Amino acid sequence: MAKKEKPAVIEARGRKVRRVPVKTHVLLETDPLVESVKRYALPAAQPGDIITIAESPVAVMQGRAIPISKIRVGFWASVLWRFVKKVPYGIGLRSPWSMQCAIDEVGAPRIIRAAIAGAWGKLRGRSGDFYKVAGKQAAMIDAAHTSGVKEFYESVIKGPKDPDGTARMLTSELGLPVAIVDANDVFGCAVVGAPDGLDVKLVQEAMRDNPAGQGDELTPIIILRTEN
């Protein structure tokens, strides 16, 4: 089945926003982050634009794509992953490898507290308590066997390191605001890293249908350009 084309212009915060996709090669750990974003984004950008880049390639260029062959699953990961709820938009931490990466990121005590909070929340008819306690870095982890890019199919991809700081650094280097986004065909878009003063709601609305795509489109950079 052909992929449904997404509109080039969308309404966001009462404004028309043009989305300009920027195609890249498969970005790897060997690609320098700043130089790679400059190379692809700046030739297509104009003054006043907002540059968005997906969280996964940022993390990959930071060296945070971990092949499962290199992940040693410990006791707590082997136990706790089974209690993570299945969700329609991905595996998340419902995998021993991604759970181990979460433990490596935030520590076993925090993940255990999150598991207890999640279980208690379920008893009270709530969802999401696990990730509220585990924190953003745990929530951003992408499990192995979920990436649409074959080079990372056997890897767990952690969230970008210091996403807000990274977004501020990229903004300073490029001279245009840069937002790091986590977009999905199911839940929409969340801005996970942003410089000061960015209209986060505009970015989230403009990216809500995930124009970068969910598979191997290789358009991780989307430039947002307001037209009114």
VMD Tcl script that draws the C-alpha trace (Angstrom):
set ca {
  {0.00 0.00 0.00}
  {1.34 3.42 -0.96}
  {2.09 5.78 1.88}
  {-0.39 8.60 2.22}
  {1.17 11.91 1.26}
  {0.99 14.54 3.97}
  {0.14 18.16 3.14}
  {2.96 20.62 2.58}
  {1.02 23.38 4.37}
  {-0.85 22.92 7.65}
  {-2.73 25.19 10.06}
  {-0.99 25.65 13.41}
  {-1.80 28.17 16.12}
  {-4.00 30.07 13.66}
  {-1.17 30.40 11.12}
  {-0.36 28.64 7.87}
  {2.90 26.75 8.21}
  {4.77 25.26 5.27}
  {6.68 22.05 6.04}
  {9.84 21.61 3.97}
  {11.26 18.07 4.25}
  {15.03 17.76 4.01}
  {16.39 14.43 2.82}
  {19.64 13.13 4.31}
  {21.77 10.04 4.07}
  {21.49 7.47 6.88}
  {23.01 9.44 9.75}
  {25.48 7.41 11.81}
  {27.60 7.83 14.92}
  {30.50 8.78 12.65}
  {28.58 11.82 11.37}
  {29.32 15.02 13.34}
  {26.06 16.43 14.67}
  {26.51 20.16 14.07}
  {28.19 19.84 10.68}
  {25.58 17.33 9.48}
  {22.60 19.50 10.43}
  {24.27 22.54 8.88}
  {25.06 20.65 5.68}
  {21.49 19.59 5.08}
  {19.32 22.23 6.74}
  {20.95 25.56 5.96}
  {20.78 25.40 2.12}
  {17.00 24.92 2.36}
  {16.36 27.38 5.21}
  {15.32 31.02 5.17}
  {15.35 33.74 7.85}
  {12.44 33.22 10.24}
  {12.32 29.45 9.75}
  {12.27 26.86 12.51}
  {14.40 23.76 11.94}
  {13.14 20.54 13.45}
  {15.11 17.32 13.67}
  {13.92 13.95 14.88}
  {15.28 12.74 18.20}
  {16.57 9.38 16.93}
  {19.20 10.64 14.46}
  {20.38 13.18 17.04}
  {20.83 10.34 19.52}
  {22.53 8.16 16.90}
  {25.08 10.90 16.13}
  {25.70 11.20 19.89}
  {26.62 7.51 19.99}
  {23.43 6.40 21.71}
  {22.30 3.61 19.35}
  {23.29 0.43 21.19}
  {23.31 -2.92 19.33}
  {21.49 -5.54 21.39}
  {24.54 -7.79 21.04}
  {26.38 -5.33 23.30}
  {23.66 -5.03 25.97}
  {24.12 -7.23 29.03}
  {20.66 -7.71 30.55}
  {20.77 -7.71 34.33}
  {18.41 -9.15 36.94}
  {16.06 -6.18 37.30}
  {15.69 -5.68 33.55}
  {14.92 -9.37 33.05}
  {12.14 -9.10 35.64}
  {10.64 -5.63 35.12}
  {10.21 -5.53 31.33}
  {7.36 -8.04 31.57}
  {5.27 -5.59 33.59}
  {5.39 -2.76 31.05}
  {2.06 -2.26 29.31}
  {1.82 -2.87 25.58}
  {1.01 0.33 23.68}
  {-0.20 0.78 20.10}
  {2.70 3.01 19.02}
  {5.66 0.82 19.94}
  {7.37 -1.56 22.32}
  {9.03 1.05 24.50}
  {10.47 -0.62 27.59}
  {8.55 -3.86 27.07}
  {11.80 -5.56 26.11}
  {14.69 -6.73 28.30}
  {17.20 -4.78 26.18}
  {15.38 -1.46 26.26}
  {14.60 -1.91 29.97}
  {18.29 -2.46 30.64}
  {19.09 0.74 28.76}
  {16.54 2.60 30.91}
  {18.19 1.24 34.04}
  {21.58 2.30 32.70}
  {20.18 5.79 32.06}
  {18.37 6.57 35.30}
  {19.33 3.78 37.72}
  {17.58 0.67 38.98}
  {16.06 2.34 42.11}
  {14.19 4.89 39.98}
  {12.93 2.24 37.56}
  {11.75 0.08 40.47}
  {9.90 3.08 41.94}
  {8.40 3.72 38.51}
  {7.22 0.10 38.27}
  {5.55 0.36 41.67}
  {3.93 3.67 40.70}
  {2.74 2.16 37.44}
  {1.21 -0.85 39.17}
  {-0.51 1.37 41.75}
  {-1.80 3.65 39.00}
  {-3.30 0.71 37.11}
  {-5.17 -0.35 40.24}
  {-6.66 3.15 40.36}
  {-7.53 3.13 36.65}
  {-4.68 5.44 35.58}
  {-2.02 5.00 32.94}
  {1.28 6.75 32.40}
  {2.46 6.76 36.02}
  {5.44 4.56 35.16}
  {6.94 7.11 32.77}
  {6.07 10.06 35.01}
  {8.37 8.56 37.64}
  {10.95 7.05 35.27}
  {11.41 10.41 33.53}
  {11.91 11.75 30.03}
  {15.16 9.93 29.28}
  {13.54 6.57 29.96}
  {10.43 7.48 27.99}
  {12.42 8.44 24.89}
  {14.09 5.02 24.50}
  {13.21 3.23 21.26}
  {13.32 -0.55 21.46}
  {15.19 -2.81 19.08}
  {13.25 -4.23 16.13}
  {11.15 -1.06 15.78}
  {13.32 1.26 13.65}
  {12.30 1.70 10.04}
  {15.97 2.19 9.16}
  {17.58 -1.22 8.67}
  {20.95 -0.10 10.05}
  {19.36 0.28 13.51}
  {16.82 -2.54 13.50}
  {18.97 -4.57 15.89}
  {19.72 -1.61 18.18}
  {18.11 0.14 21.12}
  {18.20 3.90 20.54}
  {18.34 5.96 23.71}
  {16.96 9.47 23.78}
  {19.29 12.36 22.92}
  {21.64 13.37 25.68}
  {20.70 16.75 27.20}
  {18.10 17.49 24.50}
  {17.40 21.07 25.61}
  {21.12 21.87 25.78}
  {21.67 20.22 22.41}
  {18.84 22.24 20.85}
  {20.29 25.46 22.28}
  {23.74 24.57 20.95}
  {22.40 23.80 17.47}
  {20.39 27.05 17.51}
  {23.53 29.01 18.32}
  {25.56 27.25 15.62}
  {22.95 27.52 12.86}
  {21.57 30.98 13.64}
  {17.98 29.68 13.45}
  {15.86 28.04 16.17}
  {16.29 24.26 16.21}
  {13.79 21.95 17.91}
  {14.39 18.26 18.62}
  {11.11 16.42 18.18}
  {9.66 13.02 18.97}
  {6.90 12.43 16.43}
  {4.84 9.31 15.83}
  {1.96 8.39 13.52}
  {-0.14 7.47 16.58}
  {0.45 9.99 19.37}
  {1.49 13.06 17.36}
  {4.51 15.19 18.22}
  {6.32 16.21 21.39}
  {9.15 18.73 21.45}
  {11.84 17.10 23.61}
  {14.53 19.73 23.16}
  {14.09 23.45 22.49}
  {15.92 26.76 22.76}
  {14.59 29.54 24.95}
  {11.69 31.45 23.43}
  {10.64 28.81 20.90}
  {6.89 28.55 20.25}
  {6.73 24.89 21.28}
  {2.97 24.63 20.74}
  {3.30 25.85 17.16}
  {5.97 23.23 16.44}
  {3.92 20.46 18.01}
  {0.80 21.41 16.08}
  {2.70 21.81 12.81}
  {4.32 18.38 13.26}
  {1.33 16.55 14.72}
  {0.87 14.22 11.73}
  {4.56 13.29 11.67}
  {5.52 14.68 8.23}
  {9.03 13.24 8.58}
  {7.53 9.74 8.27}
  {7.71 6.60 10.32}
  {10.00 4.44 8.21}
  {12.92 4.82 5.86}
  {11.94 8.13 4.22}
  {15.25 9.64 5.43}
  {13.72 13.09 5.96}
  {14.54 13.57 9.67}
  {14.83 17.34 9.21}
  {11.63 19.31 8.59}
  {11.85 23.07 8.17}
  {8.80 25.03 9.34}
  {8.03 28.29 7.55}
  {5.08 30.46 8.56}
  {3.22 32.00 5.63}
  {1.04 34.55 7.44}
}
mol new
graphics top color blue
foreach p $ca { graphics top sphere $p radius 0.5 }
foreach p [lrange $ca 0 end-1] q [lrange $ca 1 end] { graphics top cylinder $p $q radius 0.2 }
display resetview
